[in-house]
Amino acid sequence: MKKSWYKRIGKFLYGMVIILSCVLCILIFIIIPDQNGKSKVNGADKALTCKFGMDDRKAAESLKYVCRMPQERFTERIREQIKAIAVEEYPVDTTVYDAETDREYRTAFKAVLHGRMPIRHEDGQESYFREIMPEVNQSSAEEYDRIIRKAFDYYYIDFDKDGFPELVIKPRIRNVHFGGIRILKYSSDDKRVYYFGEEYCWTGWSLLGAGQLYYVDGSSASTFRYGYREIDSSGAIIKEMRYSFTVSPEPSIYWLSDDNWGNYFKGPGTVEVEKEIWEETKQHFEETGANAFPSITFEELFSGID
């Protein structure tokens, strides 16, 4: 009996030790300030839990990971990323791209646009530029010639930074069949024109600079979206940022969203910001877009090419 009674007391004391340890840990978390001298509870009040996609959530749960980021740090990180966006110029290498090479490249690109040469896809299949949009494919020869001269913006730029230019094409009016932009790359080795990178992009994407795409979408009365991409020499997206500002009715409240949070664990999702941050972001994207690599006309691009 005495032995059983001792066991019960021992279990009770052991349980009390566990409870007191938990309480002590909670008190330490509340009382001890963080690196900025603020209570961790105050910091937690200003934090929002990261949101995850299904796959990301499973991974996070398996690691018992909880992601929290203070609003101030989240906002400042986005401001730094946006301010860092600048147009990158990369002129062709004139030591390898001379007048003769220039004529060869532009002749090939013109042949593609006129339907005399197919475009090779990554899977080895080929298609003609005329087949991209139904309204173009069904047009007469005369109408087709007018369309390729007037319906597209052309950019002749060394997009992949290999010293040779690529032809970037974007419709002047958004078209779901065409997408945002098409990047054509000519190979002097096999005399073929290839699609470079993604063939189909959301219609909002535009050319910014060498290896850079961007968009500014103000089609909604209350939500403004901004996006930025960097693409490497193989055509893969190596960096992408997408942000949304949602402005509530009067009195205006500005909500900033990091639209990549579902895939990249970048931040808490949405935070309220001051009007100045919204105006700063809007101005930076507009100024950056105004300095984007300029387009040229069909006639300018193929002047002197039969």
C-alpha positions as CSV (number, residue, x, y, z in Angstrom):
1,M,0.0,0.0,0.0
2,K,2.7,2.4,1.0
3,K,4.6,1.7,-2.3
4,S,1.4,2.3,-4.3
5,W,0.9,5.6,-2.5
6,Y,4.4,6.7,-3.2
7,K,3.9,6.0,-6.9
8,R,0.8,8.2,-7.0
9,I,2.6,11.0,-5.4
10,G,5.5,10.7,-7.8
11,K,3.1,10.8,-10.8
12,F,1.4,13.8,-9.4
13,L,4.6,15.7,-8.9
14,Y,5.9,14.7,-12.3
15,G,2.7,16.2,-13.9
16,M,3.1,19.4,-11.9
17,V,6.7,19.8,-13.2
18,I,5.4,19.4,-16.8
19,I,2.7,22.0,-16.3
20,L,5.0,24.5,-14.6
21,S,7.6,24.1,-17.3
22,C,4.9,24.9,-20.0
23,V,3.8,28.0,-18.0
24,L,7.4,29.2,-17.6
25,C,8.0,28.9,-21.4
26,I,4.9,30.9,-22.2
27,L,5.9,33.6,-19.7
28,I,9.4,33.8,-21.2
29,F,7.9,34.2,-24.7
30,I,5.7,37.0,-23.5
31,I,8.2,38.9,-21.4
32,I,11.5,38.7,-23.2
33,P,11.7,41.4,-26.0
34,D,12.8,40.7,-29.5
35,Q,15.8,42.2,-31.2
36,N,13.9,45.5,-31.7
37,G,13.2,45.7,-28.0
38,K,9.5,44.9,-28.4
39,S,7.6,42.3,-26.6
40,K,7.1,39.2,-28.8
41,V,3.4,39.3,-28.1
42,N,3.2,42.8,-29.5
43,G,5.1,41.5,-32.6
44,A,2.8,38.6,-32.9
45,D,-0.2,40.9,-32.8
46,K,1.2,42.6,-35.9
47,A,1.9,39.3,-37.7
48,L,-0.2,37.3,-40.1
49,T,0.2,33.6,-40.6
50,C,1.6,32.6,-44.0
51,K,-0.9,31.0,-46.4
52,F,0.1,27.9,-48.3
53,G,-1.0,26.0,-51.3
54,M,-2.0,22.4,-50.7
55,D,1.4,20.9,-51.4
56,D,3.1,23.6,-49.4
57,R,0.8,23.1,-46.5
58,K,1.5,19.4,-46.3
59,A,5.2,20.1,-46.4
60,A,4.8,22.8,-43.7
61,E,2.7,20.5,-41.5
62,S,5.1,17.7,-41.8
63,L,7.9,19.9,-40.6
64,K,5.6,21.5,-37.9
65,Y,6.5,24.8,-39.4
66,V,4.6,28.0,-38.6
67,C,5.6,31.0,-40.8
68,R,5.1,34.5,-39.4
69,M,6.4,37.8,-40.6
70,P,5.7,41.3,-39.0
71,Q,3.8,43.6,-41.3
72,E,6.4,46.3,-41.2
73,R,9.1,43.9,-42.4
74,F,6.8,42.4,-45.1
75,T,6.0,45.8,-46.4
76,E,9.6,47.0,-46.4
77,R,10.8,43.9,-48.2
78,I,8.3,44.5,-51.0
79,R,9.3,48.2,-51.2
80,E,13.0,47.1,-51.6
81,Q,12.1,44.6,-54.3
82,I,10.1,47.0,-56.3
83,K,12.7,49.8,-56.0
84,A,15.3,47.4,-57.3
85,I,13.5,46.9,-60.6
86,A,15.2,48.7,-63.4
87,V,15.4,48.3,-67.2
88,E,18.4,46.2,-68.2
89,E,20.0,47.0,-71.5
90,Y,22.2,44.5,-73.3
91,P,23.4,45.6,-76.8
92,V,24.2,43.0,-79.4
93,D,27.9,42.0,-79.8
94,T,29.1,43.7,-82.9
95,T,32.2,41.6,-83.0
96,V,30.1,38.6,-84.0
97,Y,26.9,40.3,-85.3
98,D,28.0,42.2,-88.3
99,A,26.0,43.6,-91.3
100,E,26.0,40.3,-93.1
101,T,24.7,38.4,-90.0
102,D,22.1,41.1,-89.5
103,R,20.7,40.6,-92.9
104,E,20.6,36.8,-92.4
105,Y,18.7,37.2,-89.2
106,R,16.2,39.7,-90.4
107,T,15.6,37.8,-93.6
108,A,14.7,34.7,-91.6
109,F,12.4,36.5,-89.2
110,K,10.6,38.2,-92.2
111,A,10.2,34.8,-93.8
112,V,8.5,33.5,-90.6
113,L,6.1,36.4,-90.5
114,H,5.2,36.0,-94.1
115,G,4.6,32.3,-93.8
116,R,7.6,31.1,-95.9
117,M,9.3,29.4,-92.9
118,P,7.9,27.5,-89.9
119,I,8.7,28.1,-86.3
120,R,10.2,25.1,-84.4
121,H,8.8,24.2,-81.0
122,E,10.7,22.6,-78.1
123,D,9.1,19.3,-78.7
124,G,10.2,19.3,-82.4
125,Q,6.8,20.2,-83.8
126,E,6.6,23.1,-86.3
127,S,3.9,25.6,-86.9
128,Y,3.5,28.8,-88.9
129,F,3.0,32.2,-87.5
130,R,-0.2,32.6,-89.4
131,E,-1.8,29.7,-87.4
132,I,-1.5,31.5,-84.0
133,M,-4.8,33.3,-84.2
134,P,-8.0,32.1,-85.9
135,E,-8.8,35.6,-87.2
136,V,-5.4,35.8,-88.8
137,N,-5.3,32.3,-90.2
138,Q,-8.6,32.8,-91.9
139,S,-7.7,36.2,-93.5
140,S,-6.9,36.8,-97.1
141,A,-3.3,37.3,-98.2
142,E,-3.9,41.0,-98.5
143,E,-5.5,41.3,-95.1
144,Y,-2.8,39.1,-93.5
145,D,-0.1,41.4,-94.8
146,R,-1.9,44.4,-93.4
147,I,-2.3,42.6,-90.0
148,I,1.3,41.7,-89.5
149,R,2.3,45.3,-90.3
150,K,-0.2,47.1,-88.1
151,A,-1.5,44.7,-85.4
152,F,1.8,44.0,-83.6
153,D,4.6,45.8,-81.8
154,Y,8.0,44.5,-82.7
155,Y,11.1,44.5,-80.5
156,Y,14.6,43.6,-81.8
157,I,16.6,43.0,-78.7
158,D,19.3,40.6,-77.4
159,F,16.8,39.2,-74.9
160,D,18.8,36.1,-73.8
161,K,22.1,38.1,-73.6
162,D,24.1,35.8,-76.0
163,G,25.2,38.6,-78.2
164,F,22.6,38.0,-80.9
165,P,19.2,39.6,-81.2
166,E,15.8,37.9,-80.8
167,L,12.5,39.1,-82.3
168,V,9.9,39.8,-79.6
169,I,6.3,40.2,-80.8
170,K,3.3,41.6,-78.9
171,P,-0.2,42.3,-80.2
172,R,-1.3,45.8,-79.7
173,I,-4.7,44.6,-78.6
174,R,-4.9,41.8,-76.0
175,N,-5.7,38.5,-77.7
176,V,-6.1,35.3,-75.7
177,H,-5.0,33.1,-78.6
178,F,-1.7,35.0,-79.1
179,G,-1.1,35.6,-75.4
180,G,1.2,38.3,-74.0
181,I,4.4,38.1,-76.1
182,R,6.2,35.7,-78.4
183,I,10.0,35.5,-78.5
184,L,11.5,34.1,-81.7
185,K,15.2,33.0,-81.8
186,Y,17.1,32.3,-85.0
187,S,19.9,29.7,-85.2
188,S,22.5,30.3,-87.9
189,D,23.7,26.7,-87.3
190,D,20.6,25.0,-88.7
191,K,19.0,28.0,-90.3
192,R,15.8,27.6,-88.2
193,V,13.7,29.9,-86.1
194,Y,12.7,28.7,-82.7
195,Y,10.3,29.8,-80.0
196,F,12.3,30.9,-77.0
197,G,10.9,30.4,-73.4
198,E,7.2,30.3,-72.8
199,E,5.1,30.4,-76.0
200,Y,2.0,31.5,-74.2
201,C,2.0,34.2,-71.6
202,W,-0.8,36.0,-69.9
203,T,-1.9,38.8,-72.2
204,G,-0.7,41.5,-69.7
205,W,3.0,40.7,-69.9
206,S,5.1,43.2,-71.9
207,L,8.8,43.6,-72.7
208,L,10.8,45.6,-70.2
209,G,14.4,44.9,-71.0
210,A,16.9,42.1,-71.7
211,G,15.5,39.0,-70.0
212,Q,12.8,41.1,-68.3
213,L,9.0,41.2,-68.6
214,Y,6.5,43.3,-66.7
215,Y,2.9,44.3,-66.5
216,V,0.7,47.0,-65.0
217,D,-3.0,46.1,-64.8
218,G,-5.4,48.8,-63.7
219,S,-8.5,47.2,-65.4
220,S,-10.3,47.0,-62.1
221,A,-11.7,50.1,-60.4
222,S,-10.4,49.1,-57.0
223,T,-7.5,46.7,-57.6
224,F,-4.2,47.5,-59.3
225,R,-1.8,44.7,-60.2
226,Y,1.9,44.8,-60.9
227,G,4.2,42.0,-62.1
228,Y,7.8,41.5,-62.9
229,R,9.7,38.5,-64.4
230,E,13.4,37.7,-65.1
231,I,14.2,35.0,-67.6
232,D,17.6,33.3,-68.1
233,S,19.4,32.3,-71.2
234,S,17.6,29.0,-71.4
235,G,14.1,30.6,-71.3
236,A,13.4,29.6,-67.7
237,I,11.8,32.1,-65.2
238,I,14.3,32.7,-62.5
239,K,12.5,35.5,-60.7
240,E,8.9,36.6,-60.4
241,M,7.1,39.1,-58.4
242,R,3.4,39.9,-58.5
243,Y,1.7,42.5,-56.3
244,S,-1.8,43.8,-55.9
245,F,-3.1,47.0,-54.3
246,T,-6.8,46.9,-53.3
247,V,-8.3,50.2,-52.4
248,S,-11.4,50.0,-50.3
249,P,-14.3,52.6,-50.6
250,E,-14.1,55.9,-48.7
251,P,-12.3,56.4,-46.4
252,S,-9.7,54.7,-48.5
253,I,-7.8,51.8,-47.0
254,Y,-4.8,50.4,-49.0
255,W,-4.2,46.7,-48.9
256,L,-1.0,45.3,-50.4
257,S,-0.9,41.6,-51.4
258,D,2.1,39.6,-52.4
259,D,0.5,37.4,-55.1
260,N,3.3,34.9,-55.0
261,W,2.7,33.8,-51.4
262,G,1.1,30.5,-52.3
263,N,4.2,29.2,-54.0
264,Y,7.1,30.9,-52.4
265,F,6.3,31.5,-48.7
266,K,7.2,35.1,-49.3
267,G,5.0,36.8,-46.8
268,P,1.8,37.0,-44.7
269,G,-0.4,37.5,-47.8
270,T,-2.1,40.8,-47.3
271,V,-1.3,43.9,-45.1
272,E,-2.7,47.3,-44.8
273,V,-0.2,50.1,-45.9
274,E,-0.1,53.8,-46.0
275,K,-1.3,55.7,-49.1
276,E,2.3,56.9,-49.6
277,I,3.5,53.4,-50.2
278,W,0.8,52.7,-52.8
279,E,1.6,56.0,-54.6
280,E,5.3,55.2,-54.5
281,T,4.8,51.8,-56.0
282,K,2.5,53.1,-58.7
283,Q,4.9,55.8,-59.7
284,H,7.9,53.5,-59.8
285,F,6.2,50.9,-62.0
286,E,4.9,53.7,-64.3
287,E,8.3,55.3,-64.6
288,T,10.0,51.9,-65.2
289,G,7.4,51.1,-67.9
290,A,8.0,54.4,-69.6
291,N,11.7,53.5,-69.9
292,A,11.0,50.1,-71.3
293,F,12.9,48.9,-74.4
294,P,11.2,50.7,-77.4
295,S,9.3,48.9,-80.1
296,I,9.9,49.5,-83.8
297,T,7.5,49.2,-86.8
298,F,7.4,46.3,-89.3
299,E,8.8,48.7,-91.9
300,E,11.7,49.8,-89.7
301,L,12.6,46.3,-88.8
302,F,12.6,44.9,-92.3
303,S,13.9,48.0,-94.2
304,G,16.0,46.8,-97.2
305,I,15.0,43.1,-96.7
306,D,13.1,41.4,-99.6
